[in-house]
């Protein structure tokens, strides 16, 4: 075995919790800087681990695919990704000929008024 003295952590499932020892290793590997903004994570700042290649795009839930991000920047990124992912899902369904039931109500123009002739 060359390079690492400790084997790389890999989650058993995509939603497996990341152990504190792995969080610390990723933080040290990233130099304590946010991968999105380049901002130094200061004591008391809230930060998360983000998947460099999202799990929804085929990324692995493994230590090598994790990076440190400042929580406010991470929330912004996640919101943008969720919008793009939803659009991709809709397009994939349409391509397969699966049209989800529309939530829009059909608006009628109503009935024509009848005139009374005298």
Secondary structure by P-SEA (a helix, b strand, c coil): cccccccbbbbccccccccaaaaaaaaaaaccccccccccccccbbbbbbcccccccccccccccbbbbcaaaaaaaaaaaaaaaaaaaaaaaaaacccccccbbbbbccccbbbbcc
